[in-house]
């Protein structure tokens, strides 16, 4: 009609039936919906729970959701400090097969009486496996009788991802700078308290560590954090690392892979270790 915009008339190939095609598309969508529903139903475990409660913020799960996967069963160790069923045992008292030196040499630290001891001058040890977010248990003992003072007495270090150090030091009646004593994040954060035992007695570290996250251009999105118990006493609680450990400087971050080795430091003193195990941590479903 004169003055009216021209509207194209739909044209289809010869023999094309648009309503038949539309019906086929609708049938396919209904089949997909049924498939997704069956997949969801297959994830629903039998047992208690609800399907009509509100969604948790930022989650696809409801409060008390009957379909939410139950946590995996992990059996605790038979004794306090013993590795649970899903732990990676890094030292069980027999050999250092899980460790090597940083340059790839076989571990040269001595193994005796269910423990292994720093061999001064041989170099640090690192795990052959690499880890990200972890729970770790480690027992250590400073030499006795004690020799030296401050940083030259029973000194070693536990490096997470080979970068982030938790200080190991004989801090029993041994004054040193606060961020360098036992259970400090070396050069960054002193422990909340000094929970050290005397030299010659076994001490324990139990920790949870989460690695840093970096954005696509290498900038820091979230710092590494640690919660640490020294001899059963909380000494670091969700404490951020300022960056990779350095000496007499301010730590900073550089982007790195999401996993790294656990490293024990050769600082020249015969610190002993035993009962070392780690659990890889994954987000809850």
N, C-alpha and C positions, 0 to 999 in steps of 0.2 A: 504494500500500500504506500502511496506517495507520502513522503515525510516520515515514515517509520524506518528505524534501523533495520538493516538486512540481517536476518538470522539464518545461519547455515542449517540445512536440513540434514539430519544424520543419515549416513549412507553405510550400508553393511555389504560385505561380499555376498555374492549369490549363494543361496542355500544356508546363510547364517541365520540362526534363530536366537535373537537376544534373550528371550525369556527362558529358553532352555539353558543358555549359558549362565544366566543369573541364578537359576535353580541349582546348577552344578556348583557355583561358588558358595551359595548358602549351605549346601550339603557338606562341602569341604570344611567350612567354618564350624559347622555343628560337630563334625567328626573330630576336628582339632580340639574343640572344647571338651568333648567326651574323653579324649585321650589325656588332656591335662588334668581333668577331674580324676581319672583313674590313677594317674601318676601321683597326685596329691593323696588320694585314698591309700595308695600302696605305702606312703610314708607314715600313715597314721598308726602308731603302735596301739596295741590293746592295753587297757589299763585306765586309771583315773585321769581326769582332766576335763576341760571345758572347750566348747566350740563357739560360745556366744558371749565371751568376755571381750573387753576393749583391747585394741591393738596396743602393744608397748611402743612408746615413742621411738621412731627411727628403726623399727624392727618389723619384720613380717610375721612375728609371733604374737599371739594373744596372751593375756595374763592367764597363767595356769593352762597353757595351750596343750590339749591332749595330743596334738600331732608333733609337738616339739621333740626332737630326738633326745633320748636319755643320754647322760654322760657315759663315756666308756668306763668300764670297771677296771680299776687299778688296785692291785693288792699292795698294801704298805709292807715295808721290810719287817722281818720278824722281830728285830730289836731296834731301839732308838738309833737313828743314823744309818741303818742298813738301807740299801737301795730298794726302791719299790719295783714292781714287776715290769714297768715300761722304761726303766732307767738305762742309759748307756753307761756301763761301768768303765771308767777310765783307769782305775787301778784297784785290783782286788787283793793285793798283797803278794802277788806271785811274779809279775813281769811288767815291763814297760812297753809292751807291744803296741799300745795305743798312742805312744809318744815318739817323737823324734826331735833332733835339734833343728833350729830354724833353717840351717843349710841342708837339711835332709839326712844328716848322719844319724845312725842308730843311737838311741839314748845311752849316754855314758854314765849317768848317775847310778850310784850303787843301790842295790836292792837287798835288804836283809831284815829279818824279824818282822815281816809283814809291812815294811815301810820302804820308801825310797828317799835318798838323801842327795842334796845338791853336791855336785863335784865341782869345787871352785875352779874357775877358769875354763870349764868345758863348754859353757854357753847355756843359754835358756833352752827349756824344753817347750814344745808345742804339740797340741793334739794333731793326730793325722786327720781326724774329722773336723769339720767346721760347723759352727752353730750360730743361731740368731737369738731369738727369745728363749730363755732357759730358766730352769731351777737348777741350782748347783749345790752340792754338799762337798766339803773338803775339810780334812783335818790336818793340822800342822803342829810342829813342835820346834821351839827355839833351842839352840844348843845349850848344854850345861856342862861345866860351869860357864857362866856368861863371860864373854870377852868383848872389849870395846865399849863404846858408849854412843848415845844418840843414834844416828843412821848407820853406824858401823857395828851394831849389835843385833844379831839374829834377824838380818834383813833379807827379804825376798819380795816377791810381788806376784799377784794374780792378775793377769791381763785378760779381760773379756774382749773377744773378737780381736785379740792381739793388740788392742789399742787403749782400752779403758782400765786403768789400774786400781785395784783394791790393795792397799799396802799390807804387807806382812812384816811385822817387826816385833822384837822383844820389847814390849812397852811396860814391863813390870819394873817399877822403880827405875825408869830410864827416861829422863826428860828429853824431849826433842820438840821440834816445831809442830804445832797442832795438826796441820794438814799433812803431816808425814808420819804420824804414829799408826799403830795397828788399827785396821778397819777404816782408815781414812780413804777417801777418794784422792789419791796422791796429788798434792798441789792444788786441791780444789775445795774439799769439804771434810773437816774433821768429823770423827764419829760423835754421836750424841753423848756418849760416856766412854770411859776406858774400862772395858770388861776383860782385860788381859789376865791370864793365869801366869804363875811363875815359870821361868825357863825350865825346860825338862818335862813339863806337863803338856799333855795333848790339849790342843784348842780346836775349835770348830768354827767354820764359816758356813752358814746356810743363807742363800740369797736367791732372789728373783731379779732377773735382768731383762729389760726390753731394749732392743737396739734403736738407734735413731732412724728417722725417716727423712728422706730428701725429696724435694720436688723435681720436676722434669729438668729444670735448668741447674740442678746441683745445689740449690739453696736448702737450708735446714728447715724442714717442716715440723719436726718433733724431736727433741733431744733424747739421747739414751737416758734411761732411768734405772735405779737400783733400790731394792729393799734388802737390807742385810741384817742378819742376826749373828753376833759374835758370842760364842759360848752360851747361846740361848737368849741373849739380851739384844733387843732392837737397838741398832746403832746408826742405821741409815734407813729412812722411810720415804719411799717414792722420790728419792733424791736425784735430781738431774745431773748428768755430767756436763761440764762446760765445753768439752771437746776431748780430743785424743790427749792422753797424758804426756806432759812435757816437764822438764826440770828447770826451775828458776825462770819461768815464763808463763804467760797466760794461755791456757788451752784454747784451741779453736777447732772447728769442724772442717773436714774436707769430705766430700761425697765419696762413699766407698761401697763395696758390694754388701748385700744383706746378711751375709754370714762371714764368720772368721774363726780362727782357731782360739782355743784357750791356751794361754802361755804362762809358764811358771819361770820366774826370773832367777838367774844365777847372779847374785850380788856379792859373792865371795864368802858367804857364811854357810855352814853346813846345816841348813834348815831341813827338817824331815817332813814327809807327807805320807798320808795313808787314807784309805777309804774315800776315794774320789769318784763321784758319779754325777751325771747330769741328766736332766729330762728336757726334751724339746717341748716348748709350750705353743699351743695353737689356740686361736680364739674359740670361745664357746659357740656352739651352733645357735 
